[in-house]
Amino acid sequence: MSPQSPNILVIQADQLAAGALTAYGNSTVKAPHIHRLALDGAVFGRAYCNAPLCAPSRASMMTGELPSTIEAYDNAAEFPSSIPTFAHHLRARGYRTALAGRMHFIGPDQLHGFEERLTTDVYPADLGMVPDWSLADDERLAWYHDSGSVREAGVSAATLQRDYDDEVLFRTLRHLTDLARRPADDPFLLVASFIHPHDPYEAPQEHWDRYDDVEIDLPRVGAIRGADADPHSRRLLAMSELDDDAVVDEAVVRRARRAYYASVSYLDDQIGQIVAKLDDLGLRENTVIVLTSDHGDMLGERGLWYKMAPFEGSARVPLIVNAPGIVEPGRIHQTVSLVDLLPTLVDVAEGGLDDRVEERPPVPVTRSAALDAPNPYGAGRSLVDLLLGGTWPGPGRAVIEYLAEGVRAPHLTYVRGNFKLVHCPGDPDLLYDLDADPDELQDLSTDPAHAALAAELRAELLQGRDLDDLARRVVASQRRRRIVREALDLGIQTSWDHVPADRSDQRYVRGDFWSAIDRGRVAQREPRRPSHT
């Protein structure tokens, strides 16, 4: 571990679309705290999840491996304890590691390298949501999304998700205070992971009211249905009951988007309190803040909602890295993905950000190996070069896998620079130029002028991949897990859900009175002037 190793705070949202933030061009949403982080930080304009679904995306992000590599196929795929995560890597380098909030770990290991987990998860850790690729398109499982979150969106006085995120915030602030009591050269990794703005789209009145004077924008692309929609979109529409005419009614769409934006504002308030606590405790100067999400939300684009789609609303995520005076502020255009986070955090922990110099050399700089070189940290590569103002050779790449409900074969998306290829056996390919066609309306896959490019991208995507074998492995995994789930539902049942250890008996006055009082004191700091007004 480098003596300059900074603290690392990862703030993760759930289902936060990049396009729902001011830093990514949204002029409707009100999220000033996230915007301040973006103004002072590096904003990755083209960052992607590696699976547009909660559990696979999070397991992939934490391990730096693609979901198929670690068999994190869906929201009921066990995450093995033997696969190292960024929490393991940083813990091995002397970091104190803690998780506050959700990570959707499936299986009995609910820590995966974290020394402490400060809250339970909002979703169960069991095998209850195993997909079944043998089902017909119109056969629905009980836990599928439906259109209710859209049709019933609005204001709620209280919700389970708000109760959860309020606890995540409280535990995060309390833990930061505890960390401030430790020696300054004892670095920490803290992940604060919220459930908002995940559906149901239910906002507090206070945050709903912030949009009273705002005209809520409609989707840029209206509903695409029937033969005009690609096969995967047709499956998603049917599976989530989004082919209901009610969900394309303009008033319904505006109300759901308003509730989503209000939920983003609620999340933004939580983030503002965390950053303010870092300032108050004197931790901000040596803390790298990473803000991201596990996936996005289609928000009515093309008539789709939620995630599971290869399109930008679902697959692109916000990625903001804030460390004023260390990280070069500005927009980064290279294509990256969440598997890049693990090698980046390892690089940061080993002092990679201290390679900065007063003046950058005029030529592109890179500390990373070539894209196709063996990587000891999984499928990703460190982003430190980009954070220091350098560039990567080549355009950057991202692989997105969807192996869950709504398909019967592996559904893969490959982004290389500004081109996106969507490939699924049995479906026609889709090819988009994201610079020329950001709304993904012009499929170039059958354009003779792009035939060579489509073939090249397909060959790169499929190199080393046997999709028939992958499909067999997915189906076999589903069958095994259904047997296990049905058995575990009988007889004496043991929960895998995490129950935080209650250490409250050691927090207050125990033993010597004044020693306990002194141990709990953190001196008040002089107020700092904000860097932006």
N, C-alpha and C positions, 0 to 999 in steps of 0.2 A: 504493500500500500504506500502511495506517495504521501509525504508529509503535507502536501497541498491538497489532499483529497477533499473536495467540497461535499457538503450535505446534498442530498438529492430528494426532492419532493415530486412525486408523480401524482398528478390529479387526473383521475379518469372519470369521464361521464359515460352514460349508457345511452346509446342511440342518438348521440348528438351529431347531426349532419354538419359538415363543414360549411355548406351553403346557408346555414342558419345563423352565421356569425358575421358581424361587421367586418372583421378582418378578411373575410372571404367574399365580400361584396354585398352582404345583406343590409339594406338600409331601413328595414322595418324593426328588427329585433332590438331590444334594449338590454345590453349586457356590457356595461361600461368597465367592469373589473377585468373581464376577459380581454376587452379591447385594449386596456392599459398594458396588460401582459404582452399583447401583440405589438404594441407601439414600441416597447423596449426590447422586444425579443425577435427571434428568428421564426418566421412563419413559413411552413412548408406548404406551398400552394397545391402540390399534387402528391398527397400522402394517402395511402390506402390501407384498409384492414386486409388481412389475409384470409378471412372468412366472414361473410356478412351475417354472422349469427353469434350470439353472446359467448357461450362456453368455448367453442372452437377458436374464436378470435382471441380470447383472453389466454387460453393455453398456448396458442401459437406465439402471441406477443411475449409471454413470460419466458418461453423456452428458446425463442429465436428460430423455431422450426415450423415448417408448413404443417397444417393439420393432418394431412395424410401420413406424414412421417411419424408422428406421435400417436396416430390413430384417434385423434380428437375429431371424430367425424360429425358430431351433432351435440345437442344440449343434454344428452344422457350418456356420453362417452367418458369412461373413467380416465382420469388424468393420472398416469403412473407416478409413484413417488420417486422412482429411480432416474427420472429425467431432470437434469439441472435447469434451474430457472435463474433469472437475473438476481433474485433474492439469494439463492445459493452462492452465486459468483461474488456478489458484494459482501455477503456475510463472511466468505472465506478471505476477503481482503480487509477485514476488521470493521466493517460497517455494522451498526445496530439496525436491524431490519424489522419493520412493523407494517401491518396492513390494517387500515380502518375502512370497513365497507365491503362491498361485494366483489367477488372475483369468479363466482360461478364454478368453483372447483367441484368436480363430480368424483365421488369416491371417499374412502375413509381418511385420506390425507387432506386435511384442510389448512395446512400451513405452507407446504411446498417451498421451504427455505426461509420463511418469515419466522423470527424468534417469537413474535407476539402477533396475535390477531385480536384486535381491540373490540370487534363486534362480531355477531353472527352474520350469516349471509341472508339476503332477503328471499332467495329461492332455495328449495331443498337440494341436498347433495346426492340424491338417490338416482335410480335408473328409471324414473317415472315417465320420461319423455323420449322413449326410444322410437324412432321412425320405423316405417315398414314400407320398403320399396315394392312390395308385392301388391299394395293397395291400388285400386283404380283411382283416377283423378277425383271422382265425386265421393270417395269414401274418406270421411273426416275422422280424425282422432280427437278425443275430448279436449286436449290441451292446445289444439291449433288456434292461431289467431282467427278472429272473425271481425266483422265490420263494426262491432259495438263500440270500440274505442273511438271510431270516427263519428258515428251517429250520435253518441251520447257525450261527446266532449263538452267541457265547460268548466264551471267552478265547483269546487268541493271544499267544505269546511275543514275536513281532515281526510287523509288517505293513508293507507299502509305505507306507500312509498315515501310520503312526506315524514311520517313517523320515523322511518328508517333513516332517511337522509339527515334529519335533525339529530339523530343519535350519532351518525357518522361525523357530522360537524363537531358535536360536543366532544367525542372521543379524540378527534384529530387535534382540536385546540388543547385539550387536557394533555395529550401526549407531547405536543410541542413544548408546553410548559415544563413537563418532566425532562425533556431533552435539554432545555436551557439550563437545567440544574447540573448537567454533566460537564466534564471538561471540554473546552472549546475544540481540542484536537481529536475528539472522539466522534467521527462522522456518522451520520445516520442516513438510511433510506427509509422514507415513509411514503406509502401509497395510500392516498385518500380516494376512495372509489365510490361514486354516487350512482343511484339508480335513475335519477332524472337526467334528461326529459323523456325517458322510456314511456311508451303508452302503458296504461290508459292516460289519455290526455286530460288530466284533471289538475287545474291550477288553483292556487290560493287566491282569494278575492283580491288581496293587496296587489298581487302581480298581474292578475287579469285587468285590474283597473288601470294599470300603467298604459294600456293600449286603448283607452277610451277614445282618445283623439287621433288614433292611427288607423289609416285604411289598410287592412290586412291584404297583402298581395295574394293573388291566385297563383297556382302552378303555371310555370312557363309553358309546359306541354300538357294539353288536355288529355282526357282519357283515351286510350288506344285499346280497342277491344276486337274480339272476333278474329277474322283472317288478317286484319291489319296489325295485330300484335304478334310478337315472336312467341314460339311455343312455351318458353319458360315463363314469360309474363302471363300467358293464358292459364298456365298451371297455378301460378301464384294468385291470380284473380279468383279462380275457382276455389282454391284451397282456403283462402282467407275471406271468402264470401264478399269480395270486393267488386263482383259483377252486379251487385245490387245498385239500381239506379239512384237510390238515396244518397250514396256516398259520392256522387258526382254533382249533386245539387250545390249550386254556388254558395248558398248560405251555410250549408253543412260544412263544406270545405273551408270556408273562411273561419268558421267557429273552431273547427279542429286545429287549424293552423294557428289561430290566436291562442288557444289553450297550450299548444306546443311552445310557442314563443314565450308565453307567460311562464311556462315551466323552465325554459332556458333562463329567464330573468331570475327565477327562484334559485336555480343552480348558481347563477352569477353572484348572487348575494352571499351564498355559502363560500364561494371562492374568494370573494372580497374579504370576508372575515378571516380566512386562513392566511392570506397575504398580509393583512394588517397585523395578525398575531406574530408572524415572522418578523415584521418590522419592530413591533413592541418588544420582542424578546432579544433583539439584536442578532437574529439568525439570518436575516435576509442577505447580508453582504456575502456570505459564503454558502449560499444555497442555490443550486440549479433547479429551476422549476420546469417541469415538463407537463404540458396539458394536452390530453388527447381523449379519444373515445374508442370503444370497441368496434363500432360501425356507425352508419348514419341512419337516415330515415327518408323514405321517398316522399313523404308529405304531400301525396296526391299527384305527384308528377306521373304522367302517363296513366293515371287512374290507380296507381299503386301506392300503398302505404307500408309502413314498417320497414323491414330490411329484406334479406334473402335474395335480392336482385343484383345483377352485375352493374347496374347503372350508377352514375356518379352520386346521386343522392343517397344511395344505400352503401356503396363500397368506399367512397372517399371519406376521410376522417380529418378533423382538425388535428394539427400537430404544431404546437407552439413551444419553443424552448426559450426560457427567460433567465438570463443571468447578466444584468447590466454591468458593463465594464469588462466582461469576459466573452460573452457570445456576441457576435456581430449582428446588430439588428437589421431587419430587412426581409425581403421575400426570397425564398429559395425555390427554384423552378424544377430542379431534378425530381424525377419520379422516385419515391421511396415508399416503404411500407412498414408495418408495425414489427416485423421480424428484425428490422434494423435497430430496434430499441435496445435489445440485450447487448449487442457488441458496443453500442454507443455508451451505455451506462458503465460497462466494464472499462472502456477507454477513458471516460470521465473520472472514474474511481482511481485509475492508474496515473492520473495527472495529465491526460491528453490535452485538456484545455489550457494547460500552462505552456503549451508550445506557441502561444500567441507572441507576436513581435510588434514593435511600434509601427512599422510600415510593412504591409504585405508585399511580397515579391510580385512583379508584374506578370509572372507566368502562373498558370493554375498549379495549386499545391494539392497533394494527396498523401495522407498517412496510411491509407488503406491498400490492401492488395487488389489485384485485378479482379473483376467480377467473377471470373470462372476459377479463381484460385481456391484451394481448400481453405475452409474457414473453421477455426476451432470453436466458434460460437454460433454454429447453426447456419441457417440459410441467409441471414442478413449480413450487413456490413456497417461499420461504424459511420455515424453521421458527423463525427467531429470535424473532418475536413470542411464540410459545408458550414458548420457552425462557426468556424474560424474565418469564413469568407472565401474559402477555396472552392474548387469544383471537383467533380468526378470525371474521369475519362468516360465518354459515352453518355447516353441519355438517361440512364437509370431505368430500373425495371421493377415490376411488382407482379407476383402471382397470387391470384385469389381463387380459393377453392370453396365450392359449396357441395356438401355431401350429405345433406340432411333431408328433411321432409320437402315434398314438392318436386322431387326428381326421381328418376330410376337409373341414372347413370351419373358418373362424375361430371359436375358442371364447373368448368374452369374458365378463368378470365386472365388475360395476360396484357399488361400495360408496359409498353416500351416507349419512353418519351411521350409524345403526344398521340400515339396510336394505341388503340385498345382492340384486342381480339377476344371474342367470346366463343368457346368451343364446348360442345356437349355431344357425345355420340347419340345419334338419332335425331338431332336438331341441326338445322343449317347454321353455319358459322355466321357471326356478326363481326363487322369491322368498322371502327369509327376513327375519324381524325378529330381528336378532342379540341385542338386549336381552332380548326375551321368550323367545327360542328359541336359546340359544347353541350347542346341539348340531345345529342346522340339520335338524330332523326334520319341521317343519311347513311344507310348501310352500304359500305363500299366492297363487301365481300364478293359480290358478283360483277363488280366493275372491272373490265379487262385491264384498265390502266393500273389497277391495284392488285392484280392477280399474283404477281411475283412477290409483292410485299406480304400479302395474306399467307402465301405458302411459306415464306421465310419465318414469319411470326409463329405460324402453326408448328413448324419444325423445331423452333427454339422452345416453345411451350412443351411439346411432347418428348423432347430429348430426355432419355432416361426414364420416361414414364410409360407404364403399361396400364392403360385405363381399363382394359378388360380384367386384369388381375386386381386392380384397385376396386372395381365394382364387386368382384367376388369377395374381397376382404370386407368390404362394407356390409354386404348382405349377411355374411357369416357372423360378423360382429353383432348385427342387429338380432339375429336368431339366438346367439348365446346370451345376450343381455336380456332378452325377453324371458328366457328360461330362468335366469337368476332372479329377475325382478318378481316373477310370479311366485317363486319359492320364498323369497324374502318377505313377501306380503302375508305369508302364513306363519302361524306359531308365534314364538317370542320374537319381537322385532327390536332391532338395535339401530338407532339413528346415526347417520354419518354427519349430521349437521353440527357445525362448530358451536360450542358453548364457551364463551370467554371466561377465563379464570377471574374470579373476584378477589382482587387484592386490596379492597378498600380498608381492610383491617390494619394495613400497614401504611396507609396514606396519611394518617392524622397523628395525634399525640399518642405515642407508645414509648415506654421506657423513659429516658431522661426528657423532661419537659422542654428545656430550652434548646437542646440539640435537635429535637423534632421541629421546633419552630424555625430554627436557622436553616435546617435542611429544606424546608418548604418555601423559603423566601427567594424571589427573583427581583433584583433591584429595578426600580422604575427608570426608564431611559428618557432622555429629552425627546420631545416630539420631533419627527423628521418632516422636512418639507417634501411634499409629493413631487416626483419627477415630472409629472404632467398634470395640468389642470383640466 
